[in-house]
Amino acid sequence: MDLSNDLLLHFMTTFYGSGNYTGDYWFVGMEEGGGNDLGQVAERFTAWNDLGTTELVDIYDFHLKIGYPQYFTNPVISQSTWIQQARIVLSSKGQDSSTHAVKDYQRVMIGRKNKETCLLELFPLPSPSVNDWNYGLWSSLSFLRDRQTYRNYCAPWRTEHIRSRIQEFKPKVVVFMGKGYSKYWQLIAGQNLRFENRDGFQTGRSEGTTFAITKHPAARGLTNTYFETIGRHLSQFI
């Protein structure tokens, strides 16, 4: 079984993430996890199609369709990236960022269509890890033969599209997650934007938007305090 080339292309050129472009808090990551096998990837494409093939989906609606309600129904299971995004937002407002509070934020706020966050992915196709690449087996498209070819193909127009959306909607904060992808984050934020080093993260400001480059929540050795510190720093710009 192969994935439809037409569906793959439509997904890659249209889908960018979840949440609300008019929200104040945007988070940009490298790619979604998951997609461990062809069936899981096909299921995600079907869910996206059922939800209208839009740039952004409501994260709850999408995950309900692919069988992960536990992230949004009590007792909430923490998702490692969303929970720290929630911690940044709550800390930036001077609000409670305890485990209970961030789980509640994940349950009802993160990535929702009419709320205050927007979760974007630089690269569109889900993958279990950066060391896995199965699309060369699942598709005949030449630019999917390996991960590097795929990145080279997608990066120019995906970075430009995200950049154009930032210029259009002017969010208060854009947080890039994963310091290893700083070359892409610089392209999105603007080549002339200078980032200043903080305590384990970097920030810069341009045209009313504050940009931050942080370590990824999956990185080893990170504590909740790291993300609370980022939120408190961003509070002065909210």
Residue frames relative to the residue before (quaternion, step in Angstrom):
aa qw qx qy qz dx dy dz
M 1.0000 0.0000 0.0000 0.0000 0.00 0.00 0.00
D 0.1149 -0.7788 0.6146 0.0506 3.57 -0.92 0.96
L 0.5019 -0.6065 0.5133 0.3417 3.52 -1.26 0.41
S 0.5451 -0.6093 0.4666 0.3374 3.57 -1.08 0.72
N 0.4633 -0.6868 0.4853 0.2797 3.59 -0.80 0.99
D 0.6375 0.5336 -0.3264 0.4499 3.57 1.00 -0.81
L 0.6714 0.4902 -0.2970 0.4699 3.57 0.93 -0.90
L 0.6275 0.5404 -0.3290 0.4538 3.57 0.99 -0.84
L 0.6873 0.4838 -0.2818 0.4627 3.55 0.83 -0.98
H 0.6445 0.5217 -0.3231 0.4561 3.57 0.97 -0.85
F 0.6570 0.5051 -0.3008 0.4720 3.57 0.96 -0.89
M 0.6864 0.5091 -0.2886 0.4317 3.58 0.83 -1.01
T 0.7523 0.4019 -0.2144 0.4759 3.57 0.96 -0.81
T 0.7290 0.4273 -0.2331 0.4813 3.60 1.23 -0.25
F 0.7416 0.4403 -0.2379 0.4468 3.58 0.81 -1.00
Y 0.0454 -0.8216 0.5682 0.0014 3.58 -0.88 0.98
G 0.7779 -0.3150 0.2000 0.5056 3.62 1.11 -0.25
S 0.5462 -0.6092 0.4702 0.3308 3.54 -1.12 -0.70
G 0.6532 0.5495 -0.3797 0.3567 3.52 -1.29 0.31
N 0.6321 -0.5603 0.4455 0.2969 3.50 -1.28 -0.59
Y 0.3929 -0.7383 0.4999 0.2250 3.58 -0.60 1.12
T 0.6810 0.4701 -0.3063 0.4706 3.62 1.11 -0.46
G 0.4599 0.6851 -0.4446 0.3484 3.60 1.25 0.11
D 0.5581 -0.6353 0.4341 0.3107 3.57 -1.20 0.57
Y 0.7670 0.3514 -0.1579 0.5131 3.57 1.10 -0.72
W 0.0167 -0.7904 0.6120 -0.0217 3.57 -0.61 1.15
F 0.1006 -0.7628 0.6371 0.0472 3.54 -1.10 0.81
V 0.1023 -0.7973 0.5944 0.0255 3.56 -0.86 0.99
G 0.0589 -0.7991 0.5983 0.0003 3.56 -0.77 1.10
M 0.6757 -0.5041 0.3480 0.4101 3.54 -1.29 0.08
E 0.7541 -0.2385 0.2063 0.5761 3.58 0.80 -1.04
E 0.5603 -0.5818 0.4641 0.3636 3.54 -1.29 0.29
G 0.4353 -0.6496 0.5495 0.2945 3.52 -1.20 0.55
G 0.5685 0.5956 -0.4384 0.3603 3.57 -1.28 -0.04
G 0.6236 0.5459 -0.4006 0.3906 3.54 -1.24 -0.37
N 0.1669 0.8385 -0.5031 0.1264 3.56 1.01 0.83
D 0.7919 0.0487 -0.0386 0.6075 3.56 1.16 -0.51
L 0.7251 -0.4578 0.2939 0.4221 3.53 -1.30 0.27
G 0.6289 0.5516 -0.3358 0.4330 3.57 1.04 -0.75
Q 0.6586 0.5060 -0.3117 0.4617 3.59 0.97 -0.81
V 0.6459 0.5073 -0.3243 0.4694 3.58 0.99 -0.80
A 0.6524 0.5118 -0.3126 0.4633 3.59 0.92 -0.89
E 0.6269 0.5438 -0.3247 0.4537 3.57 1.06 -0.77
R 0.6482 0.5098 -0.3096 0.4734 3.59 1.02 -0.80
F 0.6516 0.5072 -0.3164 0.4670 3.56 0.96 -0.83
T 0.6400 0.5233 -0.3186 0.4637 3.58 1.01 -0.82
A 0.6439 0.5152 -0.3206 0.4661 3.60 0.97 -0.87
W 0.6525 0.5112 -0.3079 0.4670 3.58 0.94 -0.89
N 0.6414 0.5179 -0.3151 0.4702 3.57 0.99 -0.83
D 0.6659 0.5106 -0.2996 0.4540 3.58 0.92 -0.92
L 0.7071 0.4570 -0.2567 0.4747 3.59 1.12 -0.67
G 0.6985 -0.5323 0.2486 0.4086 3.56 1.26 0.27
T 0.3963 -0.7545 0.4445 0.2756 3.62 1.30 0.21
T 0.2969 0.7749 -0.4961 0.2553 3.57 0.95 0.92
E 0.6620 -0.4894 0.3851 0.4170 3.58 -1.31 0.26
L 0.7913 0.1424 -0.0464 0.5928 3.55 0.96 -0.94
V 0.1815 -0.7524 0.6218 0.1200 3.55 -1.11 0.73
D 0.4945 -0.5589 0.5390 0.3906 3.53 -1.32 0.10
I 0.4711 -0.7324 0.4112 0.2695 3.56 -0.57 1.18
Y 0.6279 0.5328 -0.3309 0.4608 3.58 1.11 -0.70
D 0.6590 0.5068 -0.3114 0.4604 3.59 0.83 -0.96
F 0.6687 0.5134 -0.3008 0.4459 3.56 0.92 -0.93
H 0.7291 0.4341 -0.2560 0.4631 3.59 0.78 -0.98
L 0.5595 0.5616 -0.3970 0.4625 3.56 1.17 -0.38
K 0.6783 0.5039 -0.2859 0.4519 3.57 0.97 -0.85
I 0.7462 0.3714 -0.2322 0.5013 3.60 1.04 -0.65
G 0.6322 -0.6305 0.2946 0.3406 3.56 1.26 0.41
Y 0.5973 0.5428 -0.3871 0.4457 3.59 1.06 0.73
P 0.0727 0.8350 -0.5414 0.0665 3.62 0.59 1.07
Q 0.5512 0.6698 -0.3813 0.3196 3.59 1.18 -0.50
Y 0.6093 0.5521 -0.3604 0.4406 3.59 1.21 -0.27
F 0.7823 0.3278 -0.1341 0.5125 3.57 1.24 -0.40
T 0.6995 0.3796 -0.2693 0.5424 3.59 1.25 0.14
N 0.5098 -0.6642 0.4556 0.3024 3.57 -1.01 0.79
P 0.5474 -0.2389 -0.8009 0.0433 1.55 -1.90 1.66
V 0.4406 -0.7394 0.4518 0.2346 3.57 -0.61 1.19
I 0.2829 -0.7100 0.6195 0.1791 3.54 -1.09 0.84
S 0.4289 -0.7111 0.4932 0.2591 3.60 -0.75 0.99
Q 0.1845 -0.7231 0.6519 0.1346 3.54 -1.11 0.78
S 0.5357 -0.7220 0.3240 0.2948 3.55 -0.51 1.26
T 0.6955 0.4429 -0.2858 0.4884 3.61 1.01 -0.69
W 0.6813 0.5041 -0.2996 0.4382 3.59 0.78 -0.99
I 0.6466 0.5454 -0.3341 0.4156 3.56 0.96 -0.85
Q 0.6922 0.4474 -0.2851 0.4893 3.60 1.05 -0.69
Q 0.5671 0.5450 -0.3830 0.4845 3.57 1.17 -0.44
A 0.6319 0.5204 -0.3158 0.4797 3.55 1.01 -0.82
R 0.6532 0.5218 -0.3138 0.4500 3.58 0.97 -0.85
I 0.6218 0.5274 -0.3390 0.4694 3.60 1.03 -0.72
V 0.6723 0.5012 -0.3049 0.4515 3.59 0.85 -0.98
L 0.6979 0.4768 -0.2875 0.4506 3.58 0.75 -1.02
S 0.6580 0.5050 -0.3144 0.4617 3.60 0.97 -0.81
S 0.6319 0.5385 -0.3384 0.4430 3.59 1.06 -0.70
K 0.6996 0.4340 -0.2579 0.5056 3.57 1.22 -0.46
G 0.4765 -0.6744 0.4342 0.3600 3.56 1.28 -0.05
Q 0.4858 0.6745 -0.4204 0.3638 3.57 1.21 0.48
D 0.7083 -0.4421 0.3515 0.4234 3.53 -1.36 0.26
S 0.0483 -0.8029 0.5942 0.0062 3.58 -0.81 1.02
S 0.2429 0.7768 -0.5317 0.2344 3.55 1.09 0.75
T 0.7095 -0.4441 0.3258 0.4396 3.57 -1.28 0.23
H 0.6541 0.5136 -0.3145 0.4576 3.57 0.93 -0.86
A 0.6835 0.5028 -0.2911 0.4418 3.58 0.90 -0.93
V 0.6945 0.4621 -0.2965 0.4651 3.59 0.88 -0.85
K 0.6044 0.5312 -0.3630 0.4699 3.59 1.10 -0.55
D 0.6493 0.5079 -0.3178 0.4684 3.55 0.99 -0.80
Y 0.6324 0.5179 -0.3288 0.4730 3.60 1.04 -0.76
Q 0.6275 0.5231 -0.3294 0.4733 3.59 0.99 -0.82
R 0.6657 0.5422 -0.3060 0.4114 3.57 0.90 -0.92
V 0.8487 0.2222 -0.0725 0.4745 3.59 0.77 -0.98
M 0.7735 0.3987 -0.1827 0.4576 3.62 1.16 -0.43
I 0.6833 0.5372 -0.3230 0.3745 3.57 0.73 -1.05
G 0.8712 0.0832 -0.0653 0.4795 3.57 -0.90 0.94
R 0.4701 0.6853 -0.4440 0.3349 3.59 1.18 0.37
K 0.6534 -0.6059 0.3115 0.3300 3.52 -1.05 0.91
N 0.8122 0.2475 -0.1089 0.5169 3.59 0.95 -0.82
K 0.5362 0.6231 -0.4000 0.4053 3.58 1.22 0.45
E 0.7278 -0.5161 0.3010 0.3366 3.58 -1.29 -0.25
T 0.6853 0.4624 -0.2991 0.4766 3.62 1.21 0.08
C 0.1322 -0.7409 0.6538 0.0786 3.50 -1.33 0.52
L 0.1053 -0.8043 0.5845 0.0200 3.59 -0.64 1.13
L 0.0429 -0.8305 0.5543 -0.0347 3.57 -0.41 1.25
E 0.2335 -0.7499 0.6020 0.1439 3.54 -1.25 0.53
L 0.4638 -0.6802 0.4918 0.2836 3.57 -0.85 0.97
F 0.7820 0.1917 -0.0981 0.5849 3.57 0.90 -0.94
P 0.4664 -0.7767 0.3657 0.2135 3.57 -0.74 1.07
L 0.7126 0.4895 -0.2772 0.4192 3.61 0.99 -0.69
P 0.4284 -0.7068 0.4957 0.2668 3.61 -0.84 0.92
S 0.0302 0.7888 -0.6126 0.0406 3.55 -1.12 0.71
P 0.5727 -0.6277 0.3966 0.3473 3.62 -0.97 0.77
S 0.7843 -0.1234 0.0971 0.6002 3.61 1.06 -0.70
V 0.6462 -0.5181 0.3802 0.4116 3.57 -1.28 0.22
N 0.6505 0.5150 -0.3180 0.4587 3.60 1.22 -0.31
D 0.6571 0.4775 -0.3090 0.4947 3.57 1.29 -0.13
W 0.1157 0.7690 -0.6257 0.0618 3.54 -1.07 0.72
N 0.0274 -0.8484 0.5268 -0.0445 3.57 -0.22 1.31
Y 0.5267 0.6859 -0.4032 0.2993 3.57 1.20 -0.35
G 0.5588 0.5917 -0.3891 0.4316 3.57 1.20 -0.37
L 0.6691 0.4651 -0.2818 0.5066 3.56 1.23 -0.53
W 0.7283 0.4674 -0.2251 0.4477 3.55 1.08 -0.75
S 0.7919 0.2318 -0.1071 0.5547 3.58 1.19 -0.43
S 0.4061 -0.7044 0.5300 0.2409 3.56 -1.20 0.58
L 0.4382 0.7000 -0.4650 0.3191 3.61 1.24 0.00
S 0.4942 -0.7154 0.4081 0.2783 3.57 -0.66 1.13
F 0.6987 0.4769 -0.2916 0.4465 3.62 0.98 -0.75
L 0.6396 0.4852 -0.3441 0.4870 3.58 1.27 0.16
R 0.3840 0.7639 -0.4653 0.2291 3.60 1.22 0.13
D 0.7832 -0.0481 0.0087 0.6199 3.59 1.16 -0.55
R 0.6906 -0.5193 0.3112 0.3955 3.55 -1.24 0.46
Q 0.6693 0.5106 -0.3262 0.4301 3.60 0.86 -0.83
T 0.6335 0.5166 -0.3288 0.4730 3.58 1.00 -0.79
Y 0.6320 0.5388 -0.3059 0.4654 3.55 1.05 -0.84
R 0.6674 0.4916 -0.3026 0.4704 3.59 0.90 -0.91
N 0.6566 0.5142 -0.3140 0.4537 3.57 0.92 -0.89
Y 0.6506 0.5186 -0.3080 0.4614 3.56 1.08 -0.73
C 0.7617 0.4272 -0.2059 0.4414 3.58 0.82 -1.05
A 0.6138 0.6396 -0.3578 0.2936 3.56 0.88 -0.98
P 0.6755 0.5131 -0.3497 0.3977 3.67 0.71 -0.86
W 0.7731 0.3551 -0.2143 0.4799 3.60 0.73 -0.95
R 0.6108 0.5256 -0.3770 0.4567 3.62 1.10 -0.43
T 0.6531 0.4919 -0.3309 0.4711 3.62 0.92 -0.78
E 0.6632 0.5077 -0.3146 0.4510 3.58 0.94 -0.81
H 0.6487 0.5156 -0.3315 0.4510 3.59 0.98 -0.75
I 0.6564 0.4909 -0.3166 0.4774 3.59 0.91 -0.86
R 0.6240 0.5385 -0.3293 0.4607 3.57 1.00 -0.80
S 0.6758 0.4930 -0.2996 0.4587 3.58 0.92 -0.88
R 0.6289 0.5213 -0.3334 0.4707 3.59 1.08 -0.68
I 0.6238 0.5208 -0.3422 0.4717 3.60 1.01 -0.71
Q 0.6679 0.4955 -0.3001 0.4673 3.58 0.92 -0.85
E 0.6605 0.5148 -0.3023 0.4554 3.57 1.08 -0.71
F 0.8094 0.3125 -0.1324 0.4792 3.58 0.76 -1.07
K 0.2197 -0.8383 0.4802 0.1360 3.59 1.26 -0.30
P 0.0195 0.8124 -0.5810 0.0461 3.62 0.52 1.11
K 0.5739 -0.5965 0.4298 0.3607 3.55 -1.17 0.48
V 0.8095 0.0889 0.0020 0.5803 3.56 1.01 -0.86
V 0.0339 -0.7447 0.6655 0.0386 3.56 -1.13 0.78
V 0.0951 -0.7991 0.5934 0.0154 3.56 -0.63 1.17
F 0.1953 -0.7638 0.6087 0.0892 3.56 -0.72 1.13
M 0.1868 -0.8202 0.5371 0.0621 3.56 -0.66 1.11
G 0.7296 0.3323 -0.2969 0.5188 3.53 -0.48 1.30
K 0.2434 -0.8187 0.5030 0.1321 3.58 -0.07 1.28
G 0.5776 0.6173 -0.3637 0.3912 3.57 1.22 -0.43
Y 0.7158 0.4145 -0.2445 0.5060 3.58 1.25 -0.27
S 0.2035 0.8411 -0.4822 0.1368 3.54 1.24 0.54
K 0.6005 0.5673 -0.3816 0.4148 3.61 1.03 -0.62
Y 0.6559 0.4802 -0.3081 0.4942 3.59 1.09 -0.67
W 0.6453 0.5241 -0.3270 0.4495 3.59 0.96 -0.83
Q 0.6277 0.5304 -0.3407 0.4568 3.58 1.03 -0.71
L 0.6300 0.5317 -0.3298 0.4600 3.60 1.02 -0.77
I 0.6763 0.4868 -0.2942 0.4681 3.57 0.97 -0.85
A 0.7082 0.4602 -0.2657 0.4648 3.57 0.86 -0.95
G 0.5826 -0.5534 0.3873 0.4521 3.57 1.13 -0.63
Q 0.5090 -0.6913 0.4235 0.2892 3.56 -0.76 1.04
N 0.6994 0.4803 -0.2726 0.4537 3.58 1.11 -0.61
L 0.5393 0.6266 -0.4098 0.3854 3.59 1.26 -0.16
R 0.2307 -0.7758 0.5757 0.1161 3.54 -0.81 1.02
F 0.2380 -0.7644 0.5870 0.1201 3.54 -0.82 1.05
E 0.2344 -0.7630 0.5893 0.1244 3.55 -1.02 0.89
N 0.4673 -0.6901 0.4854 0.2642 3.55 -1.00 0.85
R 0.1251 -0.7587 0.6367 0.0579 3.54 -1.01 0.94
D 0.7375 -0.3717 0.2969 0.4794 3.57 -1.15 -0.57
G 0.8348 -0.1304 0.0355 0.5337 3.56 0.28 1.30
F 0.7480 0.2355 -0.2039 0.5861 3.58 1.26 0.21
Q 0.3306 -0.7366 0.5563 0.1969 3.58 -1.28 0.18
T 0.0675 -0.7991 0.5958 0.0443 3.57 -1.12 0.60
G 0.0177 0.7586 -0.6513 0.0056 3.53 -1.32 0.48
R 0.2179 -0.7895 0.5648 0.1010 3.56 -1.19 0.45
S 0.0907 0.7956 -0.5903 0.1024 3.55 -0.95 0.94
E 0.8725 -0.0441 0.0104 0.4864 3.56 -0.93 0.98
G 0.7648 -0.4068 0.1906 0.4618 3.56 0.91 0.97
T 0.6663 0.4474 -0.3009 0.5152 3.59 1.29 -0.04
T 0.2417 -0.7467 0.6031 0.1425 3.55 -0.99 0.90
F 0.1784 -0.7857 0.5885 0.0664 3.56 -0.83 1.05
A 0.0389 -0.7819 0.6217 0.0228 3.55 -1.09 0.74
I 0.1644 -0.7398 0.6430 0.1109 3.55 -1.12 0.73
T 0.0389 -0.8269 0.5593 -0.0436 3.56 -0.59 1.19
K 0.5844 -0.5052 0.4772 0.4189 3.49 -1.32 0.11
H 0.5134 -0.6377 0.4676 0.3334 3.56 -1.13 0.57
P 0.5872 -0.6085 0.3959 0.3581 3.61 -0.98 0.77
A 0.6503 0.5220 -0.3248 0.4462 3.61 1.14 -0.50
A 0.4832 0.6745 -0.4388 0.3450 3.62 1.24 -0.19
R 0.5359 -0.6551 0.4330 0.3101 3.55 -1.02 0.77
G 0.8218 0.3261 -0.2133 0.4157 3.50 -1.23 0.60
L 0.5166 0.6464 -0.4296 0.3616 3.60 1.20 -0.01
T 0.2186 -0.7618 0.5967 0.1257 3.55 -1.15 0.70
N 0.6610 -0.4795 0.3880 0.4273 3.54 -1.29 0.19
T 0.5897 0.5995 -0.3565 0.4072 3.56 1.10 -0.72
Y 0.5869 0.5823 -0.3677 0.4258 3.59 1.05 -0.72
F 0.7251 0.4278 -0.2477 0.4794 3.58 0.82 -0.96
E 0.6013 0.5366 -0.3559 0.4731 3.59 1.12 -0.55
T 0.6262 0.5344 -0.3307 0.4615 3.59 1.05 -0.75
I 0.6284 0.5206 -0.3281 0.4758 3.58 1.01 -0.80
G 0.6631 0.5141 -0.3039 0.4513 3.57 0.89 -0.91
R 0.6655 0.4985 -0.3080 0.4623 3.57 0.93 -0.87
H 0.6266 0.5215 -0.3434 0.4664 3.58 1.04 -0.69
L 0.6882 0.4900 -0.2820 0.4548 3.59 0.95 -0.89
S 0.5157 0.6856 -0.4072 0.3133 3.58 1.19 -0.48
Q 0.6347 0.5571 -0.3308 0.4211 3.58 1.08 -0.65
F 0.7185 0.4278 -0.2449 0.4907 3.58 1.24 -0.35
I 0.5601 0.6231 -0.3818 0.3902 3.59 1.28 -0.14
